[in-house]
Amino acid sequence: MNSTNLTKLSSVILVGLALTACGGDSNNNEHTSDIANTQSQSEKIECSNGIPKNLKTAGSGFYDEEFFWLSTDYDTQNNEQFVIYSNILKNGVLFQNSTNLLKNAQPLNGDSGSIDYLLTPSKLETTNKSTLTSSGIPLGYVLSQNNDSAQFVMFTDSCNLSSDFQVSTHIKRVDLSGKKISELFTYSVNSKGQNEYKYLTNNLVHYMIWENPKIGEKIKNSQFTFPQGSIIVFNDQEIYSAPVITFSEDDNVDKKNLDDYISSHPLSTGESWKKDTMGGLNVLYAINSTTGKYVYGIDPIVEMKGNLYNTEWAIPGNFIQYISDYETGQEVNELYFNKTAIQTIADAINATL
């Protein structure tokens, strides 16, 4: 797995993976589904293109305030540049939208990204309807929150709120009041001699430190100071109750069937392939031969409509913990700013443009 894929999958929570069910009423644009844990079992959710019309988030907490995501994206000339996105909760749905905080700000890309399917043991869903609306792009649903903890549901075209699609999250706040921009560049050196950055995400490390060190140094050495009330936030818990597999139409594998794939992809000693069925589809994944537990670092293969697809996945448990255990040297995969903090970052970036 590379850092880009890790970033993409970790952000299943806040970058929006979407899907509709295969079979049954999956071809309908509108249908109803039961709300889990937040409203009475008798109350139904009307779903239109992945947007529930009467979803209510129980409790209060982090998602009640607008927060921002600093990342990079490509402009129309295919040049990579900084972008700042706004995230806001409306009627139980978390939306992401572009901002004009940066010079030459570009609009948010209106498509749903590279993820077409989301597969769990209970269901295959699609994410094709996670497109730009007047409120932004829908990322998913917040069923409930309690201060810094929340129950998040991944976006699906059918508004599927079942437990397989839920993620229990917890955020950690870092107060940057009075600190310089350089605080974001803090890192430690692990046992392999690799830099493990505390706050910078994988894509920002790649862009500012490896690809454009001059830009990174200018921002790092900026004299801008975070004013009182500046907060950054990152997830320190993302607990999945079931395996979640994501893939797209472009992820075809040039093999005839799962047996063909197994014969051409031998595993290390102590690991073995296991055939299984998830959401009505045949899947192949690696397990520990002794314990039978999932081997996270080996991507599953999904068989669908006569084709094989290479995928990414999250396994049950705390995603943050097991990618940390497996991917030594990886930085955090998400970092969010409140309005006060992001304005300081934007000022520092604009000074380099």
Secondary structure, DSSP 8 states (H G I E B T S, - for coil): --HHHHHHHHTIIIII-----SSTTTT-SEEEEE--SSS-TT-EEEEETTEESS---EEEEGGGS-EEEEEEEE-TTS-EEEEEEEEEEETTEEEEEE-S-STT------S-TT--EEE-SS-EEE-TT---BTTBEEEEEEEEEEETEEEEEE--TT---SGGGEEEEEEEEEE-TT-BGGGGG-EEE-TTS-EEESS-BHHHHIIIIII-HHHHHHHHT---B--TT-EEEEEEEEEESS-EEEE-TT-EES-SSHHHHHHHS---TTEEEEEEEETTEEEEEEEETTT--B-TTS--EEEETTEEEE-EEE-SEEHHHHHHHHSTT--BS--EE-HHHHHHHHHHHHTT-
